[in-house]
Amino acid sequence: MALTDRLSQLPQVAPTKQRLVADLPANVQLNGIAQILAGQNSNNPSLNTFVKQAAAQGMQPEQIRQAFIAEQKKSTNPLVILG
């Protein structure tokens, strides 16, 4: 029996209601970056640190957003929003 046949016989599980932070619309990400740069921290200390360190290196908000997305694609534990 082929693997696809065996997989089709497994019970279906409802998908989890998760969204990756990196998948949020660009305007939402940029707004969050702007808020962190203005001194308002998010709920995730590592995100705050990432944004502040990138800004300290001279990166602009769009550059920070792109760097964050690239980093999240490589991450084994990407940031998730539970919905």
Biopython code that builds the backbone (N, CA, C, O; Angstrom):
import numpy as np
from Bio.PDB.StructureBuilder import StructureBuilder

atoms = [
    (1, "MET", "N", (0.852, -1.179, 0.000)),
    (1, "MET", "CA", (0.000, 0.000, 0.000)),
    (1, "MET", "C", (0.897, 1.240, 0.000)),
    (1, "MET", "O", (1.863, 1.314, 0.760)),
    (2, "ALA", "N", (0.576, 2.196, -0.841)),
    (2, "ALA", "CA", (1.378, 3.410, -0.973)),
    (2, "ALA", "C", (1.200, 4.309, 0.251)),
    (2, "ALA", "O", (0.177, 4.264, 0.935)),
    (3, "LEU", "N", (2.204, 5.111, 0.503)),
    (3, "LEU", "CA", (2.165, 6.015, 1.653)),
    (3, "LEU", "C", (0.960, 6.949, 1.585)),
    (3, "LEU", "O", (0.298, 7.176, 2.597)),
    (4, "THR", "N", (0.674, 7.484, 0.418)),
    (4, "THR", "CA", (-0.468, 8.400, 0.301)),
    (4, "THR", "C", (-1.773, 7.688, 0.618)),
    (4, "THR", "O", (-2.682, 8.298, 1.179)),
    (5, "ASP", "N", (-1.885, 6.412, 0.271)),
    (5, "ASP", "CA", (-3.086, 5.639, 0.608)),
    (5, "ASP", "C", (-3.205, 5.455, 2.120)),
    (5, "ASP", "O", (-4.284, 5.603, 2.694)),
    (6, "ARG", "N", (-2.086, 5.133, 2.749)),
    (6, "ARG", "CA", (-2.105, 4.948, 4.211)),
    (6, "ARG", "C", (-2.419, 6.259, 4.917)),
    (6, "ARG", "O", (-3.183, 6.282, 5.882)),
    (7, "LEU", "N", (-1.826, 7.356, 4.433)),
    (7, "LEU", "CA", (-2.094, 8.655, 5.055)),
    (7, "LEU", "C", (-3.553, 9.057, 4.911)),
    (7, "LEU", "O", (-4.120, 9.665, 5.819)),
    (8, "SER", "N", (-4.157, 8.730, 3.798)),
    (8, "SER", "CA", (-5.558, 9.104, 3.583)),
    (8, "SER", "C", (-6.486, 8.354, 4.533)),
    (8, "SER", "O", (-7.617, 8.787, 4.755)),
    (9, "GLN", "N", (-6.028, 7.235, 5.097)),
    (9, "GLN", "CA", (-6.850, 6.459, 6.020)),
    (9, "GLN", "C", (-6.733, 6.940, 7.462)),
    (9, "GLN", "O", (-7.514, 6.522, 8.316)),
    (10, "LEU", "N", (-5.788, 7.793, 7.736)),
    (10, "LEU", "CA", (-5.637, 8.315, 9.094)),
    (10, "LEU", "C", (-6.783, 9.269, 9.409)),
    (10, "LEU", "O", (-7.289, 9.946, 8.514)),
    (11, "PRO", "N", (-7.194, 9.327, 10.675)),
    (11, "PRO", "CA", (-8.260, 10.269, 11.026)),
    (11, "PRO", "C", (-7.790, 11.708, 10.801)),
    (11, "PRO", "O", (-6.631, 12.045, 11.041)),
    (12, "GLN", "N", (-8.695, 12.523, 10.347)),
    (12, "GLN", "CA", (-8.363, 13.918, 10.088)),
    (12, "GLN", "C", (-8.435, 14.707, 11.392)),
    (12, "GLN", "O", (-9.350, 14.523, 12.194)),
    (13, "VAL", "N", (-7.480, 15.565, 11.585)),
    (13, "VAL", "CA", (-7.425, 16.410, 12.765)),
    (13, "VAL", "C", (-7.706, 17.832, 12.321)),
    (13, "VAL", "O", (-7.190, 18.293, 11.302)),
    (14, "ALA", "N", (-8.531, 18.522, 13.097)),
    (14, "ALA", "CA", (-8.839, 19.911, 12.761)),
    (14, "ALA", "C", (-7.560, 20.730, 12.812)),
    (14, "ALA", "O", (-6.749, 20.557, 13.722)),
    (15, "PRO", "N", (-7.373, 21.610, 11.854)),
    (15, "PRO", "CA", (-6.158, 22.438, 11.866)),
    (15, "PRO", "C", (-6.146, 23.372, 13.076)),
    (15, "PRO", "O", (-7.189, 23.840, 13.534)),
    (16, "THR", "N", (-4.965, 23.623, 13.565)),
    (16, "THR", "CA", (-4.850, 24.552, 14.684)),
    (16, "THR", "C", (-5.073, 25.963, 14.180)),
    (16, "THR", "O", (-4.791, 26.280, 13.025)),
    (17, "LYS", "N", (-5.572, 26.786, 15.046)),
    (17, "LYS", "CA", (-5.838, 28.173, 14.674)),
    (17, "LYS", "C", (-4.631, 29.009, 15.064)),
    (17, "LYS", "O", (-4.650, 29.726, 16.064)),
    (18, "GLN", "N", (-3.594, 28.904, 14.267)),
    (18, "GLN", "CA", (-2.364, 29.628, 14.516)),
    (18, "GLN", "C", (-2.006, 30.448, 13.287)),
    (18, "GLN", "O", (-2.254, 30.054, 12.147)),
    (19, "ARG", "N", (-1.421, 31.590, 13.559)),
    (19, "ARG", "CA", (-0.857, 32.390, 12.477)),
    (19, "ARG", "C", (0.546, 32.763, 12.895)),
    (19, "ARG", "O", (0.800, 33.097, 14.052)),
    (20, "LEU", "N", (1.443, 32.702, 11.950)),
    (20, "LEU", "CA", (2.807, 33.135, 12.231)),
    (20, "LEU", "C", (2.855, 34.652, 12.208)),
    (20, "LEU", "O", (2.212, 35.290, 11.375)),
    (21, "VAL", "N", (3.613, 35.222, 13.120)),
    (21, "VAL", "CA", (3.786, 36.670, 13.144)),
    (21, "VAL", "C", (4.363, 37.134, 11.804)),
    (21, "VAL", "O", (3.988, 38.192, 11.298)),
    (22, "ALA", "N", (5.262, 36.355, 11.239)),
    (22, "ALA", "CA", (5.885, 36.714, 9.965)),
    (22, "ALA", "C", (4.886, 36.732, 8.807)),
    (22, "ALA", "O", (5.172, 37.306, 7.756)),
    (23, "ASP", "N", (3.712, 36.106, 8.989)),
    (23, "ASP", "CA", (2.700, 36.081, 7.937)),
    (23, "ASP", "C", (1.679, 37.205, 8.046)),
    (23, "ASP", "O", (0.797, 37.325, 7.195)),
    (24, "LEU", "N", (1.787, 38.022, 9.072)),
    (24, "LEU", "CA", (0.862, 39.146, 9.215)),
    (24, "LEU", "C", (1.074, 40.138, 8.069)),
    (24, "LEU", "O", (2.159, 40.192, 7.490)),
    (25, "PRO", "N", (0.049, 40.919, 7.740)),
    (25, "PRO", "CA", (0.220, 41.924, 6.685)),
    (25, "PRO", "C", (1.361, 42.902, 7.020)),
    (25, "PRO", "O", (1.627, 43.192, 8.187)),
    (26, "ALA", "N", (2.017, 43.394, 5.981)),
    (26, "ALA", "CA", (3.168, 44.279, 6.164)),
    (26, "ALA", "C", (2.824, 45.485, 7.028)),
    (26, "ALA", "O", (3.622, 45.877, 7.879)),
    (27, "ASN", "N", (1.645, 46.083, 6.826)),
    (27, "ASN", "CA", (1.298, 47.275, 7.604)),
    (27, "ASN", "C", (1.159, 46.951, 9.092)),
    (27, "ASN", "O", (1.484, 47.791, 9.931)),
    (28, "VAL", "N", (0.692, 45.773, 9.430)),
    (28, "VAL", "CA", (0.576, 45.364, 10.833)),
    (28, "VAL", "C", (1.972, 45.172, 11.429)),
    (28, "VAL", "O", (2.243, 45.605, 12.549)),
    (29, "GLN", "N", (2.853, 44.519, 10.670)),
    (29, "GLN", "CA", (4.223, 44.321, 11.147)),
    (29, "GLN", "C", (4.932, 45.655, 11.338)),
    (29, "GLN", "O", (5.595, 45.869, 12.353)),
    (30, "LEU", "N", (4.796, 46.551, 10.368)),
    (30, "LEU", "CA", (5.460, 47.854, 10.460)),
    (30, "LEU", "C", (4.913, 48.675, 11.620)),
    (30, "LEU", "O", (5.664, 49.392, 12.281)),
    (31, "ASN", "N", (3.620, 48.575, 11.871)),
    (31, "ASN", "CA", (3.028, 49.277, 13.005)),
    (31, "ASN", "C", (3.607, 48.746, 14.312)),
    (31, "ASN", "O", (3.935, 49.522, 15.209)),
    (32, "GLY", "N", (3.733, 47.429, 14.420)),
    (32, "GLY", "CA", (4.327, 46.836, 15.618)),
    (32, "GLY", "C", (5.777, 47.252, 15.811)),
    (32, "GLY", "O", (6.204, 47.525, 16.933)),
    (33, "ILE", "N", (6.529, 47.301, 14.731)),
    (33, "ILE", "CA", (7.927, 47.738, 14.800)),
    (33, "ILE", "C", (7.989, 49.189, 15.254)),
    (33, "ILE", "O", (8.805, 49.543, 16.105)),
    (34, "ALA", "N", (7.134, 50.022, 14.693)),
    (34, "ALA", "CA", (7.108, 51.443, 15.079)),
    (34, "ALA", "C", (6.774, 51.600, 16.555)),
    (34, "ALA", "O", (7.360, 52.442, 17.236)),
    (35, "GLN", "N", (5.845, 50.806, 17.052)),
    (35, "GLN", "CA", (5.474, 50.892, 18.466)),
    (35, "GLN", "C", (6.627, 50.473, 19.363)),
    (35, "GLN", "O", (6.871, 51.099, 20.395)),
    (36, "ILE", "N", (7.339, 49.418, 18.976)),
    (36, "ILE", "CA", (8.496, 48.981, 19.775)),
    (36, "ILE", "C", (9.572, 50.062, 19.758)),
    (36, "ILE", "O", (10.173, 50.358, 20.791)),
    (37, "LEU", "N", (9.814, 50.651, 18.593)),
    (37, "LEU", "CA", (10.833, 51.701, 18.495)),
    (37, "LEU", "C", (10.438, 52.950, 19.277)),
    (37, "LEU", "O", (11.296, 53.725, 19.700)),
    (38, "ALA", "N", (9.123, 53.142, 19.465)),
    (38, "ALA", "CA", (8.637, 54.298, 20.232)),
    (38, "ALA", "C", (8.652, 54.029, 21.738)),
    (38, "ALA", "O", (8.294, 54.899, 22.532)),
    (39, "GLY", "N", (9.069, 52.813, 22.129)),
    (39, "GLY", "CA", (9.203, 52.511, 23.548)),
    (39, "GLY", "C", (8.135, 51.598, 24.116)),
    (39, "GLY", "O", (8.200, 51.245, 25.293)),
    (40, "GLN", "N", (7.164, 51.208, 23.324)),
    (40, "GLN", "CA", (6.119, 50.307, 23.798)),
    (40, "GLN", "C", (6.528, 48.878, 23.467)),
    (40, "GLN", "O", (6.612, 48.508, 22.296)),
    (41, "ASN", "N", (6.782, 48.079, 24.491)),
    (41, "ASN", "CA", (7.233, 46.705, 24.273)),
    (41, "ASN", "C", (6.078, 45.782, 23.905)),
    (41, "ASN", "O", (4.941, 45.985, 24.333)),
    (42, "SER", "N", (6.387, 44.767, 23.108)),
    (42, "SER", "CA", (5.415, 43.725, 22.787)),
    (42, "SER", "C", (5.399, 42.726, 23.944)),
    (42, "SER", "O", (6.087, 42.912, 24.948)),
    (43, "ASN", "N", (4.612, 41.674, 23.791)),
    (43, "ASN", "CA", (4.566, 40.619, 24.810)),
    (43, "ASN", "C", (5.733, 39.659, 24.701)),
    (43, "ASN", "O", (5.881, 38.769, 25.538)),
    (44, "ASN", "N", (6.563, 39.824, 23.686)),
    (44, "ASN", "CA", (7.662, 38.896, 23.463)),
    (44, "ASN", "C", (8.996, 39.627, 23.591)),
    (44, "ASN", "O", (9.359, 40.414, 22.716)),
    (45, "PRO", "N", (9.729, 39.370, 24.678)),
    (45, "PRO", "CA", (11.019, 40.050, 24.881)),
    (45, "PRO", "C", (12.018, 39.836, 23.741)),
    (45, "PRO", "O", (12.785, 40.745, 23.423)),
    (46, "SER", "N", (12.022, 38.662, 23.126)),
    (46, "SER", "CA", (12.989, 38.423, 22.050)),
    (46, "SER", "C", (12.651, 39.267, 20.825)),
    (46, "SER", "O", (13.554, 39.705, 20.111)),
    (47, "LEU", "N", (11.378, 39.499, 20.575)),
    (47, "LEU", "CA", (10.971, 40.371, 19.472)),
    (47, "LEU", "C", (11.397, 41.803, 19.750)),
    (47, "LEU", "O", (11.908, 42.487, 18.863)),
    (48, "ASN", "N", (11.188, 42.256, 20.978)),
    (48, "ASN", "CA", (11.610, 43.601, 21.361)),
    (48, "ASN", "C", (13.108, 43.779, 21.147)),
    (48, "ASN", "O", (13.555, 44.785, 20.597)),
    (49, "THR", "N", (13.868, 42.795, 21.587)),
    (49, "THR", "CA", (15.322, 42.845, 21.455)),
    (49, "THR", "C", (15.730, 42.846, 19.988)),
    (49, "THR", "O", (16.609, 43.610, 19.588)),
    (50, "PHE", "N", (15.098, 41.994, 19.183)),
    (50, "PHE", "CA", (15.415, 41.912, 17.760)),
    (50, "PHE", "C", (15.224, 43.268, 17.095)),
    (50, "PHE", "O", (16.104, 43.743, 16.377)),
    (51, "VAL", "N", (14.078, 43.885, 17.334)),
    (51, "VAL", "CA", (13.759, 45.176, 16.706)),
    (51, "VAL", "C", (14.730, 46.253, 17.176)),
    (51, "VAL", "O", (15.242, 47.024, 16.364)),
    (52, "LYS", "N", (14.984, 46.311, 18.466)),
    (52, "LYS", "CA", (15.862, 47.359, 19.005)),
    (52, "LYS", "C", (17.311, 47.178, 18.545)),
    (52, "LYS", "O", (17.991, 48.160, 18.249)),
    (53, "GLN", "N", (17.780, 45.946, 18.483)),
    (53, "GLN", "CA", (19.148, 45.710, 18.014)),
    (53, "GLN", "C", (19.282, 46.052, 16.529)),
    (53, "GLN", "O", (20.289, 46.622, 16.111)),
    (54, "ALA", "N", (18.280, 45.708, 15.743)),
    (54, "ALA", "CA", (18.320, 46.031, 14.313)),
    (54, "ALA", "C", (18.316, 47.533, 14.108)),
    (54, "ALA", "O", (19.039, 48.045, 13.253)),
    (55, "ALA", "N", (17.510, 48.242, 14.884)),
    (55, "ALA", "CA", (17.465, 49.701, 14.775)),
    (55, "ALA", "C", (18.801, 50.311, 15.199)),
    (55, "ALA", "O", (19.260, 51.287, 14.606)),
    (56, "ALA", "N", (19.419, 49.730, 16.225)),
    (56, "ALA", "CA", (20.712, 50.227, 16.689)),
    (56, "ALA", "C", (21.792, 50.035, 15.624)),
    (56, "ALA", "O", (22.787, 50.758, 15.610)),
    (57, "GLN", "N", (21.595, 49.057, 14.731)),
    (57, "GLN", "CA", (22.531, 48.821, 13.634)),
    (57, "GLN", "C", (22.235, 49.727, 12.444)),
    (57, "GLN", "O", (22.897, 49.631, 11.410)),
    (58, "GLY", "N", (21.250, 50.603, 12.584)),
    (58, "GLY", "CA", (20.931, 51.564, 11.536)),
    (58, "GLY", "C", (19.872, 51.100, 10.548)),
    (58, "GLY", "O", (19.659, 51.747, 9.522)),
    (59, "MET", "N", (19.214, 50.002, 10.839)),
    (59, "MET", "CA", (18.189, 49.497, 9.926)),
    (59, "MET", "C", (16.905, 50.316, 10.049)),
    (59, "MET", "O", (16.522, 50.731, 11.143)),
    (60, "GLN", "N", (16.257, 50.540, 8.929)),
    (60, "GLN", "CA", (14.967, 51.221, 8.871)),
    (60, "GLN", "C", (13.858, 50.191, 9.122)),
    (60, "GLN", "O", (14.091, 48.991, 8.978)),
    (61, "PRO", "N", (12.646, 50.651, 9.497)),
    (61, "PRO", "CA", (11.566, 49.702, 9.802)),
    (61, "PRO", "C", (11.319, 48.643, 8.728)),
    (61, "PRO", "O", (11.127, 47.476, 9.067)),
    (62, "GLU", "N", (11.319, 49.003, 7.463)),
    (62, "GLU", "CA", (11.095, 48.002, 6.415)),
    (62, "GLU", "C", (12.238, 46.996, 6.365)),
    (62, "GLU", "O", (12.010, 45.811, 6.121)),
    (63, "GLN", "N", (13.461, 47.456, 6.594)),
    (63, "GLN", "CA", (14.605, 46.539, 6.631)),
    (63, "GLN", "C", (14.495, 45.595, 7.827)),
    (63, "GLN", "O", (14.814, 44.410, 7.728)),
    (64, "ILE", "N", (14.042, 46.133, 8.948)),
    (64, "ILE", "CA", (13.842, 45.307, 10.146)),
    (64, "ILE", "C", (12.788, 44.248, 9.857)),
    (64, "ILE", "O", (12.960, 43.083, 10.215)),
    (65, "ARG", "N", (11.706, 44.648, 9.214)),
    (65, "ARG", "CA", (10.626, 43.715, 8.876)),
    (65, "ARG", "C", (11.139, 42.590, 7.985)),
    (65, "ARG", "O", (10.845, 41.420, 8.228)),
    (66, "GLN", "N", (11.897, 42.940, 6.962)),
    (66, "GLN", "CA", (12.433, 41.924, 6.052)),
    (66, "GLN", "C", (13.418, 40.991, 6.770)),
    (66, "GLN", "O", (13.411, 39.782, 6.537)),
    (67, "ALA", "N", (14.259, 41.550, 7.636)),
    (67, "ALA", "CA", (15.214, 40.736, 8.393)),
    (67, "ALA", "C", (14.483, 39.793, 9.342)),
    (67, "ALA", "O", (14.888, 38.645, 9.526)),
    (68, "PHE", "N", (13.403, 40.287, 9.943)),
    (68, "PHE", "CA", (12.619, 39.463, 10.852)),
    (68, "PHE", "C", (11.987, 38.291, 10.100)),
    (68, "PHE", "O", (12.025, 37.155, 10.572)),
    (69, "ILE", "N", (11.414, 38.563, 8.947)),
    (69, "ILE", "CA", (10.792, 37.502, 8.146)),
    (69, "ILE", "C", (11.838, 36.458, 7.761)),
    (69, "ILE", "O", (11.582, 35.258, 7.862)),
    (70, "ALA", "N", (13.001, 36.904, 7.325)),
    (70, "ALA", "CA", (14.075, 35.978, 6.946)),
    (70, "ALA", "C", (14.504, 35.137, 8.139)),
    (70, "ALA", "O", (14.727, 33.933, 8.003)),
    (71, "GLU", "N", (14.620, 35.753, 9.291)),
    (71, "GLU", "CA", (15.023, 35.032, 10.499)),
    (71, "GLU", "C", (13.955, 34.027, 10.900)),
    (71, "GLU", "O", (14.281, 32.913, 11.308)),
    (72, "GLN", "N", (12.695, 34.400, 10.791)),
    (72, "GLN", "CA", (11.600, 33.508, 11.159)),
    (72, "GLN", "C", (11.508, 32.299, 10.243)),
    (72, "GLN", "O", (11.138, 31.212, 10.687)),
    (73, "LYS", "N", (11.842, 32.476, 8.968)),
    (73, "LYS", "CA", (11.810, 31.358, 8.027)),
    (73, "LYS", "C", (12.848, 30.302, 8.387)),
    (73, "LYS", "O", (12.654, 29.120, 8.104)),
    (74, "LYS", "N", (13.951, 30.722, 9.010)),
    (74, "LYS", "CA", (15.009, 29.789, 9.408)),
    (74, "LYS", "C", (14.782, 29.221, 10.801)),
    (74, "LYS", "O", (15.389, 28.215, 11.168)),
    (75, "SER", "N", (13.914, 29.856, 11.580)),
    (75, "SER", "CA", (13.729, 29.506, 12.983)),
    (75, "SER", "C", (13.039, 28.153, 13.154)),
    (75, "SER", "O", (12.110, 27.817, 12.420)),
    (76, "THR", "N", (13.508, 27.388, 14.131)),
    (76, "THR", "CA", (12.839, 26.130, 14.464)),
    (76, "THR", "C", (11.647, 26.378, 15.381)),
    (76, "THR", "O", (10.832, 25.482, 15.606)),
    (77, "ASN", "N", (11.548, 27.592, 15.906)),
    (77, "ASN", "CA", (10.453, 27.937, 16.808)),
    (77, "ASN", "C", (9.939, 29.333, 16.464)),
    (77, "ASN", "O", (10.139, 30.271, 17.236)),
    (78, "PRO", "N", (9.273, 29.486, 15.303)),
    (78, "PRO", "CA", (8.818, 30.824, 14.906)),
    (78, "PRO", "C", (7.729, 31.363, 15.829)),
    (78, "PRO", "O", (7.004, 30.600, 16.467)),
    (79, "LEU", "N", (7.629, 32.683, 15.889)),
    (79, "LEU", "CA", (6.616, 33.318, 16.712)),
    (79, "LEU", "C", (5.244, 33.075, 16.131)),
    (79, "LEU", "O", (5.033, 33.237, 14.929)),
    (80, "VAL", "N", (4.296, 32.680, 16.993)),
    (80, "VAL", "CA", (2.951, 32.311, 16.572)),
    (80, "VAL", "C", (1.947, 33.155, 17.336)),
    (80, "VAL", "O", (2.123, 33.450, 18.519)),
    (81, "ILE", "N", (0.885, 33.538, 16.629)),
    (81, "ILE", "CA", (-0.246, 34.209, 17.258)),
    (81, "ILE", "C", (-1.345, 33.159, 17.375)),
    (81, "ILE", "O", (-1.733, 32.554, 16.375)),
    (82, "LEU", "N", (-1.836, 32.944, 18.554)),
    (82, "LEU", "CA", (-2.937, 32.002, 18.721)),
    (82, "LEU", "C", (-4.240, 32.715, 18.460)),
    (82, "LEU", "O", (-4.459, 33.819, 18.959)),
    (83, "GLY", "N", (-5.110, 32.095, 17.684)),
    (83, "GLY", "CA", (-6.357, 32.733, 17.354)),
    (83, "GLY", "C", (-7.553, 31.934, 17.731)),
    (83, "GLY", "O", (-8.682, 32.367, 17.503)),
]
sb = StructureBuilder()
sb.init_structure("model")
sb.init_model(0)
sb.init_chain("A")
sb.init_seg("    ")
for serial, (resi, resn, name, xyz) in enumerate(atoms, 1):
    if name == "N":
        sb.init_residue(resn, " ", resi, " ")
    sb.init_atom(name, np.array(xyz, "f"), 0.0, 1.0, " ", f" {name:<3s}", serial, name[0])
structure = sb.get_structure()
